[in-house]
Amino acid sequence: MSFFAKRRLSVFAGTGVTVLKMTDANGNVQYKEGKASTEGIVVEDERWGQSEVTFVMKASAKNPLHLEAPTVDYLLQVKVQVDGSIKVKGSHDGWRNGIPF
């Protein structure tokens, strides 16, 4: 049974792995990796129509390799049609999270 029949979203929050490749002057390579927290990811404003559902996903995440860097905040407006088509419109605060400062 689809979530349209149930009129309920199943929310899952996940983040990918961030990998930093570091090469020293001698050509030695080291890798550093981390995974951002999902704590700052939320879904709000869930609204059901006859053949669509809309919702807003907000997130605030830190680069797991630069914990002193400020968070990147972003927002997605999502519209899912019963036929499976999806429209996503998004914005973010523009902070370059991965660039050392």
C-alpha positions in Angstrom: 0.0 0.0 0.0 1.4 3.4 -1.0 1.8 6.3 1.4 -0.9 8.0 -0.6 -3.4 5.4 0.6 -2.2 5.8 4.1 -1.8 9.7 3.9 1.3 9.4 6.0 4.9 10.1 5.1 7.7 7.7 6.3 10.6 10.0 7.1 14.2 8.9 6.9 17.2 11.1 7.4 20.6 10.1 6.2 23.9 11.7 5.2 26.7 10.5 3.0 30.4 10.0 4.0 32.7 13.0 3.5 36.2 12.0 2.4 39.3 14.3 2.4 42.3 13.2 0.5 45.6 14.8 1.7 48.8 14.5 -0.2 52.1 15.8 1.4 55.1 17.2 -0.5 56.6 13.7 -0.7 53.5 12.3 -2.5 52.3 10.3 0.6 48.5 10.1 0.6 46.3 10.0 3.7 42.5 9.9 3.8 40.3 11.4 6.5 36.6 10.6 6.5 33.5 11.4 8.6 29.7 11.4 8.5 27.5 14.4 9.3 24.9 14.2 11.9 21.2 13.8 10.9 20.1 15.6 14.1 19.4 18.9 12.3 17.2 17.4 9.5 13.4 17.9 9.9 10.3 17.6 7.8 7.5 20.2 8.3 4.3 21.5 6.7 3.1 18.1 5.4 0.0 18.8 3.3 -2.1 16.3 1.5 -4.2 17.0 -1.6 -6.3 14.6 -3.7 -3.3 13.5 -5.9 -0.3 15.1 -4.2 1.6 15.7 -1.0 3.8 18.7 -0.3 6.2 19.2 2.5 9.3 21.2 3.5 12.6 19.7 4.6 14.9 21.8 6.6 18.5 20.9 7.5 21.4 22.4 9.4 24.6 20.3 9.1 28.3 20.7 9.9 31.1 19.4 7.8 32.3 16.4 9.9 35.9 17.1 8.9 35.8 20.8 9.9 33.9 20.9 13.1 34.9 24.5 13.8 33.2 25.6 10.6 29.7 27.0 10.9 26.7 24.9 9.8 25.3 24.9 6.3 21.5 25.6 6.5 19.3 24.6 3.6 15.6 24.2 2.8 13.8 22.0 0.2 10.2 22.5 -0.8 9.0 19.1 -2.2 5.8 18.2 -4.2 5.1 14.5 -4.9 2.3 13.6 -7.3 0.4 10.3 -7.1 1.8 9.4 -10.6 5.4 9.4 -9.1 6.5 12.8 -10.4 8.4 15.0 -8.0 9.2 18.7 -8.0 11.9 20.0 -5.7 12.8 23.7 -5.1 15.6 24.5 -2.7 17.8 27.2 -1.2 20.8 27.4 1.2 22.6 30.0 3.1 25.6 30.0 0.8 28.2 29.1 3.3 31.1 27.2 1.8 31.3 24.5 4.5 34.2 22.6 3.0 36.6 25.5 2.5 39.0 26.2 5.3 38.7 29.7 6.7 
